[in-house]
Amino acid sequence: MKLNLTSMSETFYMSNMSPQDPSFNRGIWETLESRVRTWANEKNGVYVVTGPILKNICGSIKNGTISVPCSYYKIVFKDNGAEKIAIALILNNQGSSSSLKSFATSIDNIEALTGIDFFSSLSDDIENKLESTINTSSWSW
């Protein structure tokens, strides 16, 4: 978001934030974000969708006015024209020394937990294949 001062400032709006445990944010989540930047460079750009899973709440802050999610998801998608690949991960909002690969899941699983229909603009056959599989082999770990 270093495009300009406005875009950098807008990243600090509460609508763009979600409370994370410090051991999570400075640990496994930071590792994942670094890995996504590597994938973006390796694949000459990717689309990233990320957010909290609000089905289960693990507390609150600000006198109970802001819920703390128990977990977060990240989906990374690359469209190479004929080939479309994606990786989806769910991580608990806590520190972890597990490998990133161990958090891989299907997009279908994230859709079931969030109620969001990702990649609905793809043709059904491509969307179904992409969202139902756990494709770890197309990504460097």
N, C-alpha and C positions, 0 to 999 in steps of 0.2 A: 504493500500500500504506500510505497514511497513515491508514487506518481506526482503528488503535490501535497501541500499542507492540508487542504480540505479532505482529501481521501484518507490521509493518515489520521486526522482528527476524528473522522467519522467511525473509525474502527473502535473508538472508545465509548460509543453509545451503548446503553444497556441492552438495546435490541440486538446487539452484536456480541453480547457476552453471556457466559453461563458459568456459574461457580464451579471451580474444580479444586480438588484436594491438592495442596502444594506438592506432595510427593508424586502425584499423578502428573500434574502440569509440568513439573520440572524434570520428570523422569520419562516414563514410557510414552506419554503423549508428545513430549518434545522430540523423542527419538522417532516417533511416527511422522511428525511434521517434517523433520529433516529427511526422512526416507522419501516422503512424497515429493519434496523439492528435487531430490536425486532422480526419482522416476520422471518428473516433469522435464528435467534436462536430458535424460537418456532417451525419452520418447518424443522430444521436441514438442512438449506441451501436453497437458492432460486437463480434464475437467475433474473438479473435486467438490463433493457434497459432504457436508459434515454437520453434526448437531447432537443435541442431547436426546436420550431416550427417556421420555417423560412418563412411561408406564409405571415405573417404580421410583419413588422419591426417597432419598436417604438423608433427609433433614431439611433444614432451612436456615437462612441467615436474615439479617436485618429485621429482627423481631418477628420472624415467621412470614415476612412478606415476599421472600424470594426462595423458591424451592431449589434444592440441590439434587440434581439427577444422580442416580446410581451408576449410570453408564452413558457412553458416547459412541457414536458411529462415525465412520469415515468411508466414503466410497470414492474410488479413483477410476476414471473411465478414459479410454483412449479410442478414438475413431480414426482408423487408418484407411477409410474408404471401405474396401471389401472386408477388412478385418476389424472387428470391434472387440476390445478386451476390457475387463473390469476386475477390480479386487475390492472386497468389502471387509471391513473389520469392525468388531465391537469390543470396546475396552471398558472395564470397570473403573469407576472414578476412585482409584486408589493406586498406590505405588505397586510396581511389579518388576520382577527381574526376568520374566518369561520372554521368549522370542516373539517378535511382532507376528511372525507367521502363525503362531499358535492362536492368534485372535481372529484369523480369517474365518469368514462365514459367507453365506449366500446373501445376495441382495434381497431375495424373497424373505429371508429371515428378518432382515431390517425392516422391510415393508410391513411384515406382520406385527412387529413391535411398535412401529411409529404410525401406521395408518397412511403412509405416504406412498404413492405410486411413482416410483422412479422410472425414468426412461420410457414413459408411456408413448412418446412420439415415434419410437422405433417400431418397425413391423413386428407383429405378434410373435412370429417364429424366432426372430433375432432376440427380441426382448425376453421371451421365455427361456431360451438357451442361456443368454447372458446372465439373467437373474437367478436361475436355478442352480448354477454351478459355482464351485469354489475353485477359482483359477489362480493358484499360487505360482504355477510354472512360467507364466509370462512376465513375471516381475522379479527384479533383483532383490535379494534379501541381505 
